C-alpha cells in the first residue's frame, strides 16, 4: 500500500489536517515542480499559528479585536495571536550612536528626492491598433533628437497633451508625479537629452526631453532620525518575534513534519 506524500501534522496533540495545509499552501510561492516547498512553508505557518493560540489559552487571554481598516476588524484568533506577541516581544530602542552610525555609513539611503524639469510630445494611440501612432511618434523622436531641433514647435503642432500650449513643458516633476513608464524614462535621461525611442504609457507614445535635473542630496541626521528609529524598531521587532516563535517551536511536540528542514 502506498503511503501518502503528505500527512497530517500534530502540535502538542492538536491535529492540523492535510486539507488545511493544502489550503494554506496556496498562499506560499514555490518553484515549478517543487510543491513540497510550499507545503512545508504552509505547515510551518499553521504550526506557529497553533502554538500562538495554545500560548494564548495558557495565559488565559481573551480576544480584543483591533480595527485594521475602515469597518474591518481582526478575527478573534488574529487578536489572540497579536496579544501573545505584544506581551512577549518588547524590542529595545536603538541608541543614538546606532542611529548616527547607520546614517553615516549609508548616506545614499537618506537623500532628498530628485527633481526633473521635462517637456514631452504625446501621440495618442488606440490600444488595439497603435501602429500608425507609433510610426508618427518615431518620426517625431528622430526630428526632436537632431541638433537645433525646435522641440517646442514640434510639441505645439503635434502633441495631444495640453502642455503643447507651453511647448510641451511639464514643469517640475518628482518621484510619483507621473506614471511608472514615464518616470523610468526620466531617470535615464541626462540634461538636454531626448528619448531616442518613444515611451509607451497608457496615454500613448511620449517623446521626452530632459530640460533640467536636480539630483537628490544627502539629508542631515536630524531630518532622518525619526525614519531611522522607526526602521530600527521594526527590524528589532521582527527579529524578536522570530526568536519567540522559534522558542515555541523548540519546546513543542510536533509530528508529521521536520521543522528543521523548512
Secondary structure, DSSP 8 states (H G I E B T S, - for coil): ----SS--EEETTEEE-HHHHHHHHTTS---TT-HHHHHHHHHHHHHHHHHHHHHHHHTT------EEETTEE--HHHHHHHHHHHHH-------HHHHHHHHHH-GGGSB---EEEEEEEEE--BTTB-HHHHHHHHHHHHHHTSTT--HHHHHHHH-SSGGGGGTTEEEEEETTSS-HHHHHHHHH--TT-B-SS-EEETTEEEEEEEEEEE---B--HHHHHHHHHHHHHHHHHHHHHHHHHHHHHHHS-EESS-GGG-
